[in-house]
Amino acid sequence: MSRGKCNTSWNRKSQFRLVFFFMATFGLALQLAAQTDAGTAKGAFEITSGLGRKLYALPDDEKVIDARKSLAEEPKNIVRLLQLSKALAARRQYKEAVATTTQGLASAPKNADLYLERGHRELGLREFKLAMNDLEQAARLSPDMLDAYYHLGLAHYFLGEFDAAADSFGKARGLAKSNDSLIDCSNWLYVSLRRAGKDGDASQVLERITPDVKNTEPHLYFYLRLLHFYQGQLTVDAVLPPPPARPDDLEGELAFDTVSYGVGNWHLYHHQRSEALGLFRNVVKGEAWNSWGFIGSEVELSGRK
């Protein structure tokens, strides 16, 4: 082989290696960038679920940033403390939300709104007994606070204390002044009574859900459809919504979790456990780990303590 042919062959091999090297490097850079973006979008670690899954917050948004600045100007302003806690919770930053309300209670130890807010976020962190203590305190300080009894009912419910849950949801429903509150409380009162084995009392709950009862808050539409399902107006196939279209479809996932858990729960008290567990497993695949449907599904799958 001549020297010219040798050089030509070497040059082609070298060019190929260089091209391959740059392609591989570029591909690795894209992969690392994607991993970095995913880590940033995930936010801080919050808790490990009862099923062993690590659950993460979402990063700060403008509401969180603005609320932090506002509170820094008046650190003991209860309204601003609550605004920050709610903004944090909207980004699933529950640990900081609890710390924020605890900070407020240091200077306002008899503020029912702070106990309610902290108890609400402790439920999301699966700290059901701590939540119960805070929500009982909120109810003592403000006996007409519907949300205190409602969230107290959830604490009892997730602990498997269905009679106590029904008692709390019944008190909350007694304070309802709108159809939205009636719908919300009736759903949980009904399922608590069914899980407590009080089917007759549960049937009476449904009697108040007449055709005139309509929701105004969009997400309560799914609780209303569940109540219609319990009444026999809708079939399983008709009431179940489709899975969320995208990972960031938060409203779609909330609807999916809420109704899937409700139907799964219905299967449980009709002794159809395999059908129930299948629905619960679908729920806990999602990202909305702070929704009641997700927590309820997780509790059932991990076994009540």
Secondary structure, DSSP 8 states (H G I E B T S, - for coil): --HHHHHHHHHHHHHHHHHHHHHHHHHHHHHHHHHHHHHHHH-SEEEE-TTS-EEE-----HHHHHHHHHHHHSTT-HHHHHHHHHHHHHTT-HHHHHHHHHHHHHH-TT-HHHHHHHHHHHHHTT-HHHHHHHHHHHHHH-TT-HHHHHHHHHHHHHTT-HHHHHHHHHHHHHT--SHHHHHHHHHHHHHHHHHTT-HHHHHHHHTT--TT---SSTTHHHHHHHHHHHTTSS-HHHH-----SSTT-HHHHHHHHHHHHHHHHHHHHTT-HHHHHHHHHHHTTSS-TTSHHHHHHHHHHH---
